[in-house]
Amino acid sequence: SQFFLSPFIAFVLAKVFQLESHFAVAVIIVGSMPGGAMSNLFCLLFGYDLTLSVAMTTISSLCSVFMLPLNIFIYIASSNIVDESEGTSGDFEIDFLGIGISACVVVLGTITGIFINYKTESEKLKRFIEWFGFQCGLGILAISMWRNAQSDIPIWKAPVEVFGAVILLPVILAVFALSLGTLARLQKPAIVAIAIESSVQNTNIALPITALAIVNPDLEDSAIGVPLLYAAISASVAITYSLLFWKINWSTVPSNESICTAFMTRYKFIGQATRLTCLFPCCWGPDEKSITSPINKEDEGEDLTTEDGELSP
């Protein structure tokens, strides 16, 4: 859905809301992005199918080398999304070489991460790389927020139509993914993982690509507010339905657990729960402690989930 449904819906929303060209371009670029690491984090914290989420993120990142430039060509360069706006077509120049290089950087990072994870036995090194990448992502977001705040139209002053398009995009994608997963009769944690993966895009890639597509510096600084807004809204939407489905027993985390326990404990389909230390560098240690409660020791290594993906008693 990330490379076929998502950019199409973004294009339709830009048309329906009649967005100004620079905002329309930014919305379509966001809709054309592969999945981001934030979706993996949500699946980890809320006890959904993390393995499936990581696999989907990896595959979409690899496919982005071809699909990202293709979707931008179809929905921006070959459409009238820019020409319809009065006198602004000269402010846009699609740099397909730069977009291709950006996509290749994503693929290179993905392959490097897989290689390091496979070849390196040091857990501390793996966690440091994860932490470093997270900090770099925060740095990109901070710089983009500062640039957008200095623009003529910061995102909080954007037309209400922009907010409408950006809010509806992750909601529609999540509803579609939930419906498709339910029709396919997948396990419940997998269904929610697909919904999270489909609606949480990699906005850190969308930020530089938006800048590459818009020549006018003033319009560029305004447009990069769209990926920032989408990051906040899609995260809020994902957290909302993650909490909802957790409470109705669609998660591997028992619904009667406190939210603090749920966040600090990692539940796997095999029934083993391990304390989550990778998010907290100060807690790094030589080993992760196994938690035997609520899982019995004699049941370790067995699949304790039902056919619906729920954690059995």
C-alpha positions as CSV (number, residue, x, y, z in Angstrom):
1,S,0.0,0.0,0.0
2,Q,2.9,2.4,0.6
3,F,3.9,2.6,-3.1
4,F,0.5,2.1,-4.8
5,L,-2.3,3.2,-2.5
6,S,-0.6,5.8,-0.4
7,P,0.7,8.1,-3.2
8,F,-2.6,7.8,-5.0
9,I,-4.6,8.8,-2.0
10,A,-2.2,11.7,-1.3
11,F,-2.7,12.8,-4.9
12,V,-6.5,12.6,-4.6
13,L,-6.5,14.5,-1.3
14,A,-4.3,17.2,-2.8
15,K,-6.9,17.6,-5.6
16,V,-10.0,17.4,-3.4
17,F,-8.6,20.0,-0.9
18,Q,-7.2,22.1,-3.8
19,L,-3.9,22.6,-2.1
20,E,-1.4,25.2,-3.2
21,S,1.3,23.7,-5.4
22,H,4.1,23.6,-2.8
23,F,1.8,22.0,-0.2
24,A,0.4,19.5,-2.7
25,V,3.9,18.5,-3.8
26,A,4.9,17.9,-0.1
27,V,1.8,15.9,0.6
28,I,2.4,13.6,-2.4
29,I,6.0,13.2,-1.5
30,V,5.1,12.1,2.0
31,G,2.6,9.7,0.6
32,S,5.3,8.2,-1.6
33,M,7.7,7.4,1.3
34,P,8.6,3.9,2.5
35,G,7.9,2.9,6.1
36,G,9.9,4.4,8.9
37,A,11.6,3.1,12.0
38,M,9.0,4.8,14.2
39,S,6.5,2.1,13.1
40,N,8.9,-0.6,14.5
41,L,9.1,1.3,17.8
42,F,5.3,1.4,18.2
43,C,5.0,-2.3,17.5
44,L,7.8,-3.0,20.0
45,L,6.2,-0.8,22.7
46,F,2.6,-2.0,22.3
47,G,3.3,-5.7,21.7
48,Y,2.4,-6.0,18.0
49,D,4.1,-8.1,15.4
50,L,7.6,-6.6,15.4
51,T,9.1,-9.1,13.1
52,L,6.6,-8.4,10.4
53,S,6.9,-4.6,10.9
54,V,10.7,-4.7,10.5
55,A,10.4,-7.0,7.5
56,M,7.9,-4.6,5.9
57,T,10.1,-1.6,6.6
58,T,13.2,-3.3,5.2
59,I,11.4,-4.4,2.0
60,S,9.8,-1.0,1.4
61,S,13.1,0.8,1.9
62,L,14.8,-1.5,-0.7
63,C,11.9,-1.0,-3.1
64,S,12.1,2.8,-2.7
65,V,15.0,3.0,-5.0
66,F,12.7,2.4,-7.9
67,M,9.2,3.2,-6.6
68,L,9.9,6.5,-5.1
69,P,11.2,8.3,-8.3
70,L,8.4,6.5,-10.2
71,N,5.6,7.7,-8.0
72,I,7.0,11.3,-8.0
73,F,7.2,11.2,-11.8
74,I,3.6,9.9,-12.1
75,Y,1.9,12.1,-9.5
76,I,4.0,15.3,-9.7
77,A,6.1,15.6,-12.9
78,S,3.6,14.1,-15.3
79,S,0.4,15.4,-13.6
80,N,-1.0,18.9,-13.6
81,I,-0.7,19.2,-9.8
82,V,1.8,22.1,-10.3
83,D,0.6,23.6,-13.5
84,E,-2.9,24.3,-12.1
85,S,-1.4,26.8,-9.6
86,E,-1.1,30.3,-11.1
87,G,2.4,31.2,-12.1
88,T,4.2,28.8,-9.8
89,S,5.4,26.1,-12.2
90,G,8.8,27.7,-12.4
91,D,9.3,27.3,-8.7
92,F,9.5,23.5,-9.1
93,E,12.1,21.3,-10.6
94,I,12.1,17.6,-9.9
95,D,15.7,16.5,-9.3
96,F,15.4,12.8,-10.1
97,L,19.1,12.3,-9.6
98,G,19.0,13.7,-6.1
99,I,15.9,11.7,-5.3
100,G,17.6,8.6,-6.6
101,I,20.7,9.3,-4.5
102,S,18.5,9.8,-1.4
103,A,16.7,6.5,-2.0
104,C,20.1,4.8,-2.5
105,V,21.3,6.2,0.8
106,V,18.3,4.7,2.5
107,V,19.0,1.3,0.9
108,L,22.7,1.5,1.8
109,G,21.8,2.2,5.4
110,T,19.3,-0.7,5.5
111,I,21.8,-3.1,4.0
112,T,24.6,-1.9,6.4
113,G,22.3,-2.3,9.4
114,I,21.4,-5.9,8.3
115,F,25.1,-6.7,7.7
116,I,26.2,-5.3,11.1
117,N,23.3,-7.1,12.9
118,Y,24.3,-10.4,11.2
119,K,28.1,-10.1,11.6
120,T,28.5,-8.3,14.9
121,E,27.9,-10.1,18.2
122,S,28.3,-7.0,20.4
123,E,24.9,-5.9,21.6
124,K,26.4,-2.7,22.9
125,L,27.6,-1.8,19.4
126,K,24.2,-2.6,17.9
127,R,22.4,-0.5,20.5
128,F,24.9,2.4,20.0
129,I,24.3,2.4,16.3
130,E,20.5,2.4,16.9
131,W,20.9,5.3,19.4
132,F,23.2,7.3,17.0
133,G,20.7,6.9,14.1
134,F,17.9,8.0,16.4
135,Q,19.8,11.1,17.4
136,C,20.6,11.9,13.7
137,G,16.9,11.7,12.9
138,L,16.1,14.1,15.8
139,G,18.7,16.5,14.4
140,I,17.1,16.5,11.0
141,L,13.7,17.1,12.5
142,A,15.1,20.0,14.7
143,I,16.8,21.7,11.7
144,S,13.7,21.4,9.6
145,M,11.4,22.7,12.3
146,W,13.7,25.8,12.7
147,R,13.7,26.4,8.9
148,N,9.9,26.1,8.8
149,A,9.4,28.4,11.8
150,Q,11.4,31.1,9.9
151,S,9.4,30.8,6.7
152,D,6.6,33.1,5.6
153,I,4.0,30.5,6.2
154,P,5.0,28.2,9.2
155,I,3.0,25.1,9.4
156,W,0.8,26.4,12.2
157,K,-0.3,29.2,9.9
158,A,-0.9,26.8,6.9
159,P,-4.4,26.7,5.4
160,V,-6.9,24.4,7.1
161,E,-7.1,22.4,3.9
162,V,-3.5,21.3,4.5
163,F,-4.4,20.0,7.9
164,G,-7.4,18.2,6.5
165,A,-5.3,16.4,3.9
166,V,-2.5,15.5,6.3
167,I,-5.0,14.2,8.9
168,L,-7.0,12.1,6.5
169,L,-4.0,10.4,4.8
170,P,-2.8,8.3,7.8
171,V,-6.4,7.6,8.9
172,I,-7.4,6.2,5.5
173,L,-4.3,4.1,5.2
174,A,-4.7,2.7,8.6
175,V,-8.4,1.8,8.0
176,F,-7.5,0.2,4.7
177,A,-4.7,-1.9,6.2
178,L,-6.9,-3.0,9.1
179,S,-9.7,-4.0,6.7
180,L,-7.4,-5.9,4.4
181,G,-5.7,-7.7,7.3
182,T,-9.0,-8.7,8.8
183,L,-10.3,-10.0,5.5
184,A,-7.1,-12.0,5.1
185,R,-7.7,-13.4,8.6
186,L,-4.3,-12.6,9.8
187,Q,-3.4,-12.8,13.5
188,K,-4.5,-9.7,15.3
189,P,-1.1,-8.4,16.3
190,A,0.0,-8.7,12.6
191,I,-3.1,-6.8,11.5
192,V,-2.3,-3.8,13.7
193,A,1.4,-4.0,12.8
194,I,0.4,-3.7,9.1
195,A,-1.8,-0.7,9.9
196,I,1.0,1.0,11.8
197,E,3.5,0.3,9.1
198,S,1.2,1.5,6.3
199,S,0.3,4.8,8.0
200,V,3.6,5.8,9.6
201,Q,5.9,7.0,6.7
202,N,9.6,7.8,6.8
203,T,9.3,11.6,7.1
204,N,13.1,12.0,7.6
205,I,13.5,11.1,3.9
206,A,10.5,13.3,2.8
207,L,12.2,16.4,4.3
208,P,15.3,16.5,1.9
209,I,13.3,15.2,-1.1
210,T,10.7,18.0,-0.6
211,A,13.6,20.5,-0.5
212,L,15.0,18.9,-3.8
213,A,11.6,19.3,-5.6
214,I,11.0,23.0,-4.8
215,V,13.4,25.6,-6.2
216,N,11.8,28.7,-4.5
217,P,13.5,28.9,-1.0
218,D,10.4,30.6,0.6
219,L,8.1,27.9,-0.7
220,E,10.6,25.2,0.2
221,D,10.7,26.4,3.9
222,S,6.9,26.4,4.0
223,A,6.5,23.0,2.4
224,I,8.9,21.1,4.7
225,G,6.3,21.8,7.4
226,V,4.1,19.2,5.8
227,P,6.3,16.2,6.6
228,L,6.8,17.5,10.1
229,L,3.0,17.8,10.5
230,Y,2.5,14.4,9.1
231,A,5.1,12.9,11.5
232,A,3.2,14.3,14.5
233,I,-0.3,13.4,13.3
234,S,0.5,9.9,12.0
235,A,2.3,9.2,15.3
236,S,-0.7,10.4,17.3
237,V,-3.1,8.4,15.2
238,A,-0.9,5.3,15.5
239,I,-0.6,5.7,19.3
240,T,-4.4,6.1,19.6
241,Y,-5.4,2.9,17.8
242,S,-2.5,1.0,19.3
243,L,-3.8,1.8,22.7
244,L,-7.4,0.9,21.6
245,F,-6.5,-2.5,20.1
246,W,-4.2,-3.2,23.1
247,K,-7.2,-2.8,25.4
248,I,-9.5,-5.0,23.3
249,N,-6.8,-7.8,23.4
250,W,-5.4,-7.5,19.9
251,S,-1.9,-7.2,21.3
252,T,0.4,-9.8,22.8
253,V,0.6,-7.5,25.9
254,P,-2.2,-8.5,28.4
255,S,-4.9,-5.7,28.4
256,N,-4.9,-5.7,32.2
257,E,-1.2,-4.6,32.4
258,S,-0.4,-1.1,33.4
259,I,1.0,1.1,30.6
260,C,4.4,1.4,32.3
261,T,4.7,-2.4,32.5
262,A,3.6,-2.7,28.9
263,F,6.3,-0.3,27.8
264,M,9.0,-1.8,29.9
265,T,8.3,-5.4,28.9
266,R,8.7,-7.0,25.5
267,Y,6.2,-9.8,24.7
268,K,7.0,-12.2,21.9
269,F,4.8,-14.7,20.2
270,I,6.9,-17.5,21.6
271,G,5.8,-16.5,25.0
272,Q,9.0,-15.2,26.3
273,A,9.1,-11.7,27.8
274,T,12.5,-9.8,28.0
275,R,13.1,-6.5,29.7
276,L,13.5,-3.7,27.2
277,T,16.8,-2.0,27.7
278,C,17.7,-1.0,24.1
279,L,15.8,2.3,24.4
280,F,17.7,3.3,27.5
281,P,21.5,3.4,27.1
282,C,21.9,4.0,30.8
283,C,20.4,0.5,31.4
284,W,22.7,-1.3,29.0
285,G,24.2,-4.5,30.5
286,P,25.9,-7.7,29.5
287,D,22.6,-9.6,29.5
288,E,18.9,-8.9,29.3
289,K,17.0,-10.5,32.2
290,S,14.1,-12.8,31.4
291,I,10.8,-12.1,33.1
292,T,9.0,-15.3,34.1
293,S,5.8,-13.5,35.0
294,P,3.2,-13.5,33.5
295,I,4.8,-16.4,31.6
296,N,5.5,-19.6,33.5
297,K,9.0,-21.0,33.3
298,E,7.9,-24.4,32.1
299,D,6.1,-22.8,29.2
300,E,9.1,-20.9,27.9
301,G,9.9,-21.7,24.3
302,E,6.3,-22.6,23.5
303,D,3.9,-20.7,21.4
304,L,1.3,-19.3,23.9
305,T,-0.7,-17.4,21.4
306,T,-4.2,-18.4,20.2
307,E,-5.1,-18.6,16.5
308,D,-6.3,-15.0,16.8
309,G,-2.8,-13.8,17.9
310,E,-3.9,-13.3,21.5
311,L,-1.7,-14.2,24.5
312,S,-3.2,-17.3,26.1
313,P,-3.6,-17.5,29.8
